[in-house]
Amino acid sequence: MSIYDSLGIKTRINAAACYTALGGSIMPVEVVAAMSDAAKSFISLHELQEKAGARIAQLTKNEGAFITTGAAAGIVLSILACRTRGDLVEIQKIIDGNSKRSEVIMFAGQRIPYDSNIRVAGSELVTVGDAIQSFDYQLEAKINEFTSAIFFCAGAHLASAALTLEKTIEIAAKYSVPVIVDAAAQLPPASNLWRFTNELGADLAIFSGGKALRGPQSSGLVVGRKEFIEAIRVNAAPYPRLGRGFKASKEEIAGLLTALELYLKRDHEADWQRWSKVVDSWVGVLTSKSSCTIWRDDVNEAGQPTPRVAIQLKEPTALDVIAKLQSLDPIVEVVHDSRRMVWISPDSLQPGEEEKVPTQLLKALPY
Ligand SMILES: *Cc1c(COP(=O)(O)O)cnc(C)c1O
């Protein structure tokens, strides 16, 4: 009996995305094996973090890498690194509550639910521009002696009201302010693992381990300049300092490293072809419904190049369709907005689930 059966929990078909609330992603067997292998021995966690980080840095063409417990943890640690630069006196001042007020700048048009982690790092959020646009001079006007970093959220879906990352880095460099890129869900393409840092010059980039990388759900990765990765190390577990709550275990470190190696070896073009076929077949089946307009979308919910099907309802609302889907067996999870849009994606499907998705959708959509 599976653990889920024993708890009376039904498994679900994930046609939505790598959502934390659904369990993130499914780890390949090699990742689970690496975790199980790592679970058998005592090691120095300092040494494992250092050596796994060095391997990841080399694989991702970065100066350094640090494994943590998710991208949200990565945000906190990155900001602590920029605030303290790894100086124990500065760390102690934050712990004592008498650190100089520290500001983190971000574009108003890039505000996301996860930016509350800036507060968790004891910092104050300063926004630039508005929901429509931002200008160079607006960013420059916010930089002052309290600025510790610029926090930039990558992704096509957040780009229109912000300066480009290139321009942001250029302005930041003028004032020697580090730039942190939140790239939690910006895979694929795999090249983003080095693009923001190595190619564009951001100081740190943060990725979730439990999304497209298919590592442990509670894992995450920060890559970038050596000096800032070392500053993260000083703030983080196994030290009993402010970052201690984000303790990646030996199993998670082994799992994430293995997941990353697999991801870099993967044939991403073949994934695209496979997903494309599924998406096209779903569009074919669902166009029989006249209650909605159906089309193929080549960008996912995080603005990344992963194909999916967009369903625009004439009636009822998306929430009505979700309620219906949740009443069926098996439950198919989808992405939706608060009005009339629903999206279904093939990239998180497990073997044998492809056809069940349109079957349940046909039941949930009216005429
Ligand atoms: C998912 C996500 C996070 C949080 O990632 P975790 O790995 O779940 O902590 C942060 N920022 C963005 C943009 C995300 O998409």
The ligand as an ORCA input file, in Angstrom:
! r2SCAN-3c Opt
* xyz 0 1
  C       8.435     29.016     -7.775
  C       9.043     30.365     -7.635
  C       9.707     30.746     -6.460
  C       9.770     29.844     -5.247
  O      10.460     28.681     -5.544
  P      10.621     27.467     -4.486
  O      11.702     26.642     -5.091
  O       9.301     26.771     -4.452
  O      10.996     28.054     -3.180
  C      10.300     31.984     -6.410
  N      10.248     32.826     -7.460
  C       9.593     32.506     -8.602
  C       9.583     33.491     -9.724
  C       8.966     31.268     -8.728
  O       8.345     30.940     -9.863
*
